[in-house]
Amino acid sequence: MTTTDALLPPAPGAERPSRYDRWRLRVAADPRLARLYGWLAPLLVTLLAGILRFWNLGHPHSLVFDETYYVKDAWSQWNLGYAATWPDGADARFAAGETDIFTTDPSFVVHPPLGKYLIGAGMWLFGPDDSFGWRFATALFGTALVLLLFLVARSLTRSTVFATIASGLLAIDGLGIVMSRVALLDTFLAFFVLLAFWFVILDRAKALDRLATLTALRSREGEPQPWGPILWNRPWLLAAGAAAGAATAVKWSGVWVLAAIGLYVVVTDALERRRLGITFWPTDAVRQGAASFVLLVPIAFVVYLASWTGWLVTDGGYDRHAADASPATGFFSWVPLSLQSLWKYHTTIYGSMTGMTSPHSYASPAWQWALLLRPTSMYAQATADGQSGCAGGDAGCLDILYSMPNPLLWYASIVATFFLVYRFVLVRDWRYAVVLVGIAATWLPWLAYPERTIFQFYTIAIWPFLLLALTFALQHVAGATATAIPRRIAGQRVVLVFLAVAALLSIFWYPLWSAMQVPYEFYRLHNWMQGWV
């Protein structure tokens, strides 16, 4: 059926396409309408995400959860170039406006500086005594993450509609909202990780087309080529390396993403060379892999090292002169003492992080994450009835900031991930591989640390990829364009019902995602499982 045929009235007795299909074909037939929808959809979704993240962002005006570390470290680092210690009881004094009481003594911090510089920039812009300023950068990056997911989803699904669905689900989801409303590092990590994968997607399209073109030009009379070209002009791969370096400069878990991207690029190049009939494709892929390493890894290292500039150019940072008393000898003796000290600091950080097993009431090991057994409460404040506007009866009221994903979206995305594995085995679609690599790179390494104290909210870095898996599953349910009309109508209705229920659940949960004051009994309606408190 052509676009023109679909827009005509159906013949007597013929099946009429769904309203969505008729609208889709009308948009496809009008380039101006297609362009309008192409930029209006992401704009509206991003605007919705921004409203849900920035509304009442300064509440509560207190340091919640790990903001006690990151906000204060960010401000001392912004002023001194390194994180410094604060006096006892500094949280209350800081929230009261005493923001200059940090010392010049170094503070031991386990995460690289980039995320704290971003938090510090918001504090510099709006003032360190403004809780909106503490959280401005995370809200901005959390909103940008929604737009970025739209761009990635459109590249993968080849559909503006399903890109809107993917980004729209993140826009209204609790994990995305809450992690954008607290000054923690994980939203920055999620943004740079997804950005790196988007650049890999762009690189794949350009590099493989160029590889096929150059291989065809080299062939003579259809004879197979023993060796293929080595591609050096890959700016998107350089950009992916820079983004992965930025992710690592926020949290070290970004290095797993860098490794996964490198492996994906090598395997993709190898399979394409085999498809093009290059005789020595395995060895040829190794040659290209070496070139890809040079394009990907050094720039990631440079970006990561640049994040430590403040520590390197000042003298007061933790372990800043650790190598002065015992400098390296032999081959590494040429390395500047500042970099030797940085290496010693990194070994100290690694030892601390791998041994981090202190108990925490909200700890959740990675093997539990799929079950959503213990989401993290970032903040909770009880109010008696009649105080501060509370009208909750004898039970009083509660303000809570609960990093709980929309439960329907979460469990559906876990099921969709297994579906995507199944589909990949059947059809070997590279788009499914990108999503699965993203999930594996951001989840599987955590399984190696079952005793370490980690939390469910770490999954914000995994969440965009899980939503992409869910989007592919919904696209499959909706049916391909060549599918029979009754099947597509039924599938589209299922998708619409699913999205409607997800939206209603988000409305139900939003008060707990935004620290709104609610009656305690309303809060209790959300305790569906024992660990959901």
C-alpha positions as CSV (number, residue, x, y, z in Angstrom):
1,M,0.0,0.0,0.0
2,T,1.4,3.4,-1.0
3,T,1.1,6.5,1.1
4,T,-1.5,7.9,-1.4
5,D,-3.6,4.8,-1.3
6,A,-3.6,4.8,2.5
7,L,-4.9,8.3,2.6
8,L,-7.9,7.5,0.3
9,P,-11.1,6.1,1.7
10,P,-11.0,2.3,2.0
11,A,-12.8,0.1,-0.5
12,P,-16.1,-1.4,0.6
13,G,-15.4,-4.3,3.0
14,A,-11.7,-3.4,3.4
15,E,-10.0,-2.9,6.7
16,R,-9.5,0.7,7.7
17,P,-6.1,1.6,9.1
18,S,-5.9,2.8,12.7
19,R,-6.0,6.5,13.4
20,Y,-2.3,6.4,14.3
21,D,-1.4,4.8,11.0
22,R,-3.5,7.4,9.1
23,W,-1.8,10.2,11.0
24,R,1.6,8.7,10.4
25,L,1.1,8.4,6.7
26,R,-0.3,11.9,6.6
27,V,2.9,13.2,8.3
28,A,5.1,11.1,5.9
29,A,3.3,12.7,2.9
30,D,3.9,16.2,4.1
31,P,7.7,17.1,4.5
32,R,6.8,20.3,6.3
33,L,4.6,18.6,8.8
34,A,7.3,15.9,9.3
35,R,9.9,18.6,10.0
36,L,7.5,20.3,12.5
37,Y,6.8,17.1,14.4
38,G,10.5,16.2,14.2
39,W,11.6,19.1,16.4
40,L,8.3,19.7,18.3
41,A,8.2,16.3,19.8
42,P,11.6,16.4,21.5
43,L,11.0,20.0,22.5
44,L,7.8,19.2,24.3
45,V,9.1,16.1,26.0
46,T,12.2,17.9,27.2
47,L,10.0,20.8,28.5
48,L,7.9,18.3,30.4
49,A,11.0,16.7,31.9
50,G,12.4,20.2,32.9
51,I,9.1,21.1,34.6
52,L,9.0,17.9,36.7
53,R,12.7,18.3,37.6
54,F,13.0,22.0,38.3
55,W,9.7,22.6,40.0
56,N,10.3,23.3,43.7
57,L,13.9,22.1,43.2
58,G,15.2,23.9,46.3
59,H,13.0,21.9,48.6
60,P,14.1,20.6,51.0
61,H,16.6,23.3,52.0
62,S,18.9,20.8,53.7
63,L,21.6,18.5,52.6
64,V,19.9,15.2,51.8
65,F,21.6,11.7,51.7
66,D,25.1,12.0,50.1
67,E,24.7,15.7,49.4
68,T,26.5,16.0,52.7
69,Y,29.6,14.9,50.9
70,Y,29.1,16.2,47.3
71,V,27.8,19.6,47.9
72,K,30.3,20.6,50.5
73,D,33.2,18.9,48.6
74,A,32.0,20.7,45.4
75,W,32.1,24.1,47.1
76,S,35.5,23.7,48.7
77,Q,36.9,22.2,45.5
78,W,35.5,25.1,43.5
79,N,37.3,27.6,45.8
80,L,40.5,25.7,46.6
81,G,41.0,23.4,43.6
82,Y,40.7,20.3,45.9
83,A,38.1,19.0,48.3
84,A,38.7,20.2,51.9
85,T,37.4,19.2,55.3
86,W,34.6,20.9,57.2
87,P,34.1,21.3,60.9
88,D,31.7,19.1,62.9
89,G,28.1,20.1,62.5
90,A,28.8,21.7,59.2
91,D,25.6,20.5,57.5
92,A,23.2,22.6,59.5
93,R,25.5,25.6,59.4
94,F,26.0,25.3,55.6
95,A,22.2,25.1,55.1
96,A,21.9,28.2,57.3
97,G,24.2,30.2,55.0
98,E,27.6,29.6,56.5
99,T,29.2,28.4,53.4
100,D,32.8,29.6,53.9
101,I,33.6,27.5,57.0
102,F,35.6,24.9,55.1
103,T,39.2,24.4,56.2
104,T,42.3,24.2,54.0
105,D,43.0,20.6,55.2
106,P,42.5,18.0,52.5
107,S,39.5,15.7,52.5
108,F,39.8,12.1,51.3
109,V,37.3,11.6,48.5
110,V,36.9,8.5,46.4
111,H,35.3,9.9,43.2
112,P,37.1,12.0,40.6
113,P,36.5,15.8,40.4
114,L,34.4,16.4,37.3
115,G,30.9,15.8,38.8
116,K,31.7,18.0,41.8
117,Y,32.9,20.8,39.5
118,L,29.6,20.6,37.7
119,I,27.7,20.9,41.1
120,G,30.1,23.7,42.1
121,A,29.3,25.6,38.9
122,G,25.6,25.7,39.8
123,M,26.5,26.9,43.3
124,W,28.7,29.6,41.9
125,L,25.9,30.7,39.5
126,F,23.1,30.9,42.1
127,G,25.0,31.2,45.3
128,P,26.2,28.4,47.6
129,D,23.5,29.2,50.2
130,D,20.8,28.5,47.7
131,S,19.6,24.8,47.6
132,F,18.3,25.4,44.1
133,G,21.9,26.2,43.2
134,W,23.2,23.0,44.8
135,R,20.9,20.9,42.6
136,F,20.8,23.1,39.4
137,A,23.5,21.1,37.5
138,T,21.9,17.7,38.2
139,A,18.5,19.0,37.2
140,L,19.9,20.4,34.0
141,F,21.8,17.2,33.1
142,G,18.8,15.1,34.1
143,T,16.6,17.2,31.7
144,A,19.3,17.0,29.0
145,L,19.4,13.2,29.5
146,V,15.8,13.0,28.3
147,L,16.6,14.9,25.2
148,L,19.7,12.7,24.6
149,L,17.6,9.6,25.0
150,F,15.2,10.9,22.3
151,L,18.1,11.3,19.9
152,V,19.5,7.9,20.6
153,A,16.1,6.2,20.4
154,R,15.4,7.9,17.1
155,S,18.7,6.7,15.7
156,L,17.9,3.2,16.8
157,T,14.2,2.8,16.3
158,R,14.1,5.0,13.2
159,S,10.8,6.4,14.5
160,T,10.1,9.8,16.0
161,V,7.0,8.3,17.7
162,F,8.9,5.6,19.5
163,A,11.7,8.0,20.3
164,T,9.1,10.2,21.9
165,I,7.8,7.2,23.9
166,A,11.3,6.3,25.1
167,S,12.2,9.8,26.2
168,G,8.7,10.5,27.5
169,L,8.9,7.5,29.8
170,L,12.2,8.8,31.2
171,A,10.7,12.3,31.6
172,I,7.9,11.0,33.8
173,D,9.8,8.3,35.7
174,G,10.6,8.6,39.3
175,L,14.2,7.4,39.2
176,G,15.0,9.9,36.5
177,I,13.1,12.7,38.4
178,V,14.6,12.1,41.9
179,M,18.2,11.6,40.7
180,S,17.8,15.0,38.9
181,R,16.6,16.6,42.1
182,V,19.5,15.7,44.4
183,A,23.1,16.9,44.0
184,L,24.6,13.4,43.6
185,L,27.0,12.3,40.8
186,D,25.0,9.5,39.1
187,T,22.9,11.7,36.8
188,F,26.2,13.1,35.3
189,L,27.5,9.6,34.9
190,A,24.3,8.5,33.1
191,F,24.4,11.4,30.8
192,F,28.0,10.9,29.7
193,V,27.6,7.2,29.3
194,L,24.6,7.6,27.0
195,L,26.4,10.4,25.2
196,A,29.3,8.0,24.5
197,F,27.0,5.4,23.1
198,W,25.2,7.9,20.9
199,F,28.6,8.9,19.4
200,V,29.3,5.2,18.8
201,I,26.0,4.9,16.9
202,L,26.9,7.9,14.8
203,D,30.4,6.5,14.2
204,R,29.0,3.1,13.1
205,A,26.9,4.6,10.4
206,K,29.7,6.7,9.0
207,A,32.6,4.2,9.4
208,L,30.9,1.1,8.0
209,D,29.5,3.0,5.0
210,R,33.0,4.3,4.3
211,L,34.6,0.9,4.8
212,A,32.2,-0.6,2.3
213,T,32.8,2.2,-0.3
214,L,36.6,2.0,0.0
215,T,36.6,-1.8,-0.2
216,A,34.4,-1.7,-3.3
217,L,36.8,0.8,-4.9
218,R,39.8,-1.4,-4.3
219,S,38.2,-4.5,-5.7
220,R,39.0,-5.4,-9.3
221,E,36.6,-7.6,-11.3
222,G,35.0,-8.9,-8.2
223,E,38.2,-10.4,-6.8
224,P,38.2,-10.6,-3.0
225,Q,40.5,-8.3,-1.2
226,P,43.1,-9.8,1.2
227,W,43.2,-6.6,3.3
228,G,40.7,-3.8,3.9
229,P,41.4,-0.1,4.6
230,I,42.4,1.2,8.0
231,L,40.0,4.0,9.0
232,W,41.5,6.8,10.9
233,N,39.1,9.6,10.1
234,R,36.5,8.7,12.7
235,P,35.6,11.9,14.6
236,W,32.6,10.3,16.3
237,L,34.8,7.6,17.8
238,L,37.1,10.4,19.2
239,A,34.0,12.0,20.6
240,A,32.9,8.7,22.1
241,G,36.3,8.4,23.8
242,A,36.0,11.9,25.2
243,A,32.5,11.2,26.6
244,A,33.6,7.9,28.1
245,G,36.6,9.8,29.7
246,A,34.1,12.3,31.1
247,A,32.0,9.5,32.5
248,T,35.1,8.1,34.2
249,A,36.0,11.5,35.5
250,V,32.6,11.5,37.3
251,K,32.8,7.9,38.6
252,W,35.3,5.2,37.9
253,S,32.5,2.9,36.7
254,G,32.7,4.9,33.4
255,V,35.9,2.9,32.6
256,W,33.7,-0.2,32.2
257,V,31.8,1.7,29.5
258,L,35.0,2.6,27.7
259,A,36.1,-1.0,27.6
260,A,32.7,-2.1,26.4
261,I,32.6,0.5,23.7
262,G,36.1,-0.6,22.5
263,L,35.1,-4.2,22.4
264,Y,31.9,-3.4,20.5
265,V,33.8,-1.3,17.9
266,V,36.3,-4.1,17.3
267,V,33.7,-6.8,16.9
268,T,31.6,-4.6,14.7
269,D,34.5,-3.8,12.4
270,A,35.5,-7.5,12.3
271,L,32.0,-8.7,11.3
272,E,31.7,-6.0,8.6
273,R,35.1,-7.0,7.1
274,R,34.0,-10.6,7.0
275,R,30.7,-9.6,5.3
276,L,32.6,-7.6,2.7
277,G,34.6,-10.7,1.8
278,I,38.0,-9.5,3.0
279,T,40.2,-12.6,3.0
280,F,42.2,-12.1,6.2
281,W,39.4,-10.4,8.1
282,P,40.4,-11.5,11.6
283,T,43.9,-10.1,11.3
284,D,42.5,-7.1,9.4
285,A,40.2,-6.5,12.3
286,V,43.1,-6.5,14.7
287,R,44.9,-3.9,12.6
288,Q,41.8,-1.7,12.7
289,G,41.3,-2.5,16.4
290,A,44.7,-1.0,17.1
291,A,43.8,2.2,15.2
292,S,40.5,2.3,17.0
293,F,42.3,2.0,20.4
294,V,44.5,5.0,19.5
295,L,41.4,7.0,18.6
296,L,39.3,6.0,21.6
297,V,41.5,5.5,24.7
298,P,44.2,8.4,24.7
299,I,41.5,11.1,24.4
300,A,39.6,9.4,27.2
301,F,42.7,9.5,29.4
302,V,43.4,13.1,28.5
303,V,39.8,14.1,29.5
304,Y,40.1,12.1,32.7
305,L,43.4,13.6,33.7
306,A,42.2,17.1,32.9
307,S,39.5,16.7,35.5
308,W,42.3,16.6,38.1
309,T,43.8,19.9,37.0
310,G,42.8,21.7,40.3
311,W,44.4,19.0,42.4
312,L,47.6,19.0,40.2
313,V,48.2,22.8,40.2
314,T,47.6,23.3,43.9
315,D,49.5,21.9,46.9
316,G,46.8,21.1,49.4
317,G,45.0,18.2,48.0
318,Y,44.9,14.8,49.7
319,D,48.1,12.8,49.0
320,R,49.2,15.7,46.8
321,H,52.9,15.1,47.8
322,A,52.6,11.4,48.6
323,A,55.4,10.6,46.1
324,D,57.8,13.2,47.3
325,A,59.4,11.0,50.0
326,S,59.6,7.9,47.9
327,P,59.7,8.7,44.2
328,A,59.7,6.1,41.5
329,T,62.9,4.7,40.3
330,G,64.0,3.0,37.1
331,F,61.7,3.2,34.1
332,F,59.1,5.4,35.7
333,S,61.5,7.8,37.3
334,W,60.8,10.4,34.5
335,V,57.2,10.8,35.5
336,P,56.6,14.1,37.3
337,L,56.2,13.8,41.1
338,S,52.7,15.3,40.9
339,L,51.5,12.5,38.6
340,Q,53.3,9.9,40.8
341,S,51.4,11.3,43.8
342,L,48.2,11.1,41.8
343,W,48.9,7.5,41.1
344,K,49.4,6.8,44.8
345,Y,46.2,8.6,45.6
346,H,44.4,6.4,43.0
347,T,45.8,3.2,44.6
348,T,44.5,4.5,48.0
349,I,41.1,5.2,46.5
350,Y,40.9,1.7,44.9
351,G,41.7,0.0,48.2
352,S,39.1,2.1,50.0
353,M,36.4,1.4,47.4
354,T,36.9,-2.3,47.1
355,G,36.8,-2.6,50.9
356,M,33.7,-0.5,51.3
357,T,31.4,-3.0,53.1
358,S,29.9,-0.9,55.9
359,P,26.2,-1.8,56.5
360,H,23.5,0.6,55.4
361,S,19.8,0.3,55.8
362,Y,19.2,1.1,52.1
363,A,22.1,-1.0,50.6
364,S,21.0,-3.1,47.7
365,P,23.5,-5.4,45.9
366,A,23.4,-5.6,42.1
367,W,21.9,-9.0,42.0
368,Q,18.8,-7.5,43.7
369,W,18.3,-4.6,41.3
370,A,16.1,-6.4,38.8
371,L,13.7,-7.3,41.6
372,L,13.5,-3.7,42.9
373,L,13.6,-4.8,46.5
374,R,15.2,-1.8,48.2
375,P,14.8,1.7,46.5
376,T,16.6,4.5,48.3
377,S,14.9,7.2,50.4
378,M,16.9,10.3,50.0
379,Y,15.0,12.4,52.5
380,A,12.0,12.0,54.9
381,Q,10.5,14.6,57.3
382,A,7.5,13.8,59.4
383,T,5.1,16.6,60.4
384,A,2.4,16.5,63.1
385,D,-1.1,17.3,62.2
386,G,-1.8,21.0,62.2
387,Q,1.8,22.0,61.9
388,S,3.4,23.5,58.8
389,G,0.1,23.1,56.8
390,C,-0.3,19.4,57.6
391,A,-3.8,18.1,57.5
392,G,-3.1,14.4,57.8
393,G,-5.1,13.5,60.9
394,D,-3.6,11.6,63.8
395,A,-1.0,10.0,61.6
396,G,0.4,13.4,60.5
397,C,2.2,14.1,57.3
398,L,5.4,13.2,55.5
399,D,7.7,14.8,53.1
400,I,9.8,12.2,51.3
401,L,12.2,12.1,48.3
402,Y,12.1,8.5,47.2
403,S,14.3,7.3,44.3
404,M,11.7,4.8,43.2
405,P,11.3,4.1,39.5
406,N,7.8,3.7,38.1
407,P,7.3,0.1,39.0
408,L,5.4,-0.8,35.8
409,L,8.2,0.6,33.7
410,W,10.9,-1.0,35.7
411,Y,9.5,-4.6,35.7
412,A,8.4,-4.3,32.1
413,S,11.9,-3.1,31.0
414,I,13.5,-6.1,32.8
415,V,11.2,-8.5,30.8
416,A,11.9,-6.5,27.7
417,T,15.6,-7.0,28.1
418,F,15.2,-10.7,28.0
419,F,12.9,-10.3,25.0
420,L,15.6,-8.2,23.3
421,V,18.2,-11.0,23.9
422,Y,15.8,-13.5,22.3
423,R,15.2,-11.2,19.3
424,F,19.0,-10.6,18.9
425,V,19.6,-14.3,18.8
426,L,16.9,-14.6,16.1
427,V,17.7,-11.7,13.8
428,R,21.2,-10.5,14.8
429,D,20.1,-6.8,14.7
430,W,23.0,-4.5,15.5
431,R,20.6,-2.0,17.2
432,Y,19.6,-4.6,19.8
433,A,23.3,-5.3,20.3
434,V,24.0,-1.6,21.2
435,V,21.3,-1.6,23.8
436,L,22.4,-5.0,25.3
437,V,26.0,-3.8,25.4
438,G,24.9,-0.7,27.2
439,I,23.0,-2.7,29.8
440,A,25.9,-5.2,30.3
441,A,28.5,-2.4,30.7
442,T,26.5,-0.5,33.3
443,W,25.2,-3.5,35.3
444,L,27.3,-6.7,35.0
445,P,30.5,-5.3,36.5
446,W,28.7,-4.5,39.8
447,L,27.9,-8.2,40.2
448,A,31.6,-8.8,40.9
449,Y,31.2,-6.8,44.2
450,P,28.4,-8.6,46.1
451,E,29.8,-7.5,49.5
452,R,30.3,-3.8,48.7
453,T,27.9,-1.2,49.9
454,I,26.0,-0.1,46.8
455,F,22.5,1.2,46.2
456,Q,19.5,0.8,43.8
457,F,19.8,4.3,42.6
458,Y,23.0,3.4,40.8
459,T,20.7,2.0,38.2
460,I,20.1,5.5,36.8
461,A,23.1,4.8,34.5
462,I,21.4,1.6,33.3
463,W,17.9,3.0,33.1
464,P,18.1,4.7,29.6
465,F,19.2,1.4,28.1
466,L,16.5,-0.5,29.9
467,L,13.9,2.0,28.5
468,L,15.4,1.5,25.0
469,A,14.8,-2.3,25.4
470,L,11.2,-1.5,26.5
471,T,10.7,0.8,23.6
472,F,11.9,-1.9,21.1
473,A,9.5,-4.3,22.8
474,L,6.6,-1.9,22.5
475,Q,7.5,-1.2,18.9
476,H,7.3,-5.0,18.3
477,V,3.9,-5.2,20.0
478,A,2.6,-2.3,17.9
479,G,3.5,-4.2,14.8
480,A,5.6,-3.5,11.7
481,T,4.2,-1.5,8.9
482,A,3.8,-4.6,6.8
483,T,1.8,-6.4,9.5
484,A,-1.9,-7.0,8.9
485,I,-4.2,-4.1,9.9
486,P,-6.1,-6.0,12.6
487,R,-2.9,-7.1,14.2
488,R,-1.5,-3.5,14.2
489,I,-4.7,-2.1,15.6
490,A,-4.7,-4.6,18.4
491,G,-1.0,-4.1,19.1
492,Q,-1.3,-0.3,19.1
493,R,-4.2,-0.5,21.6
494,V,-2.1,-2.6,23.9
495,V,0.7,-0.1,23.7
496,L,-1.7,2.8,24.4
497,V,-3.2,1.1,27.5
498,F,0.3,0.3,28.8
499,L,1.4,4.0,28.4
500,A,-1.8,5.2,30.0
501,V,-1.3,3.0,33.1
502,A,2.4,4.1,33.3
503,A,1.3,7.7,33.2
504,L,-1.3,7.2,35.9
505,L,1.2,5.5,38.1
506,S,3.7,8.3,37.7
507,I,1.0,10.8,38.8
508,F,0.3,8.6,41.8
509,W,4.0,8.4,42.8
510,Y,5.0,12.0,41.9
511,P,4.4,13.5,45.3
512,L,6.9,11.0,46.8
513,W,9.4,11.8,44.0
514,S,9.3,15.6,44.7
515,A,9.2,15.8,48.5
516,M,5.7,17.1,48.6
517,Q,4.0,17.1,51.9
518,V,1.4,14.3,51.9
519,P,-0.7,12.6,54.6
520,Y,1.1,9.7,56.1
521,E,-1.7,7.3,55.1
522,F,-1.3,8.4,51.4
523,Y,2.4,7.5,51.8
524,R,1.5,4.1,53.2
525,L,-0.5,3.4,50.0
526,H,2.8,3.2,48.2
527,N,4.4,0.6,50.4
528,W,3.6,-2.3,48.1
529,M,6.6,-4.4,49.2
530,Q,8.3,-4.7,52.6
531,G,11.4,-2.9,51.3
532,W,9.5,0.0,49.8
533,V,9.8,2.3,52.8
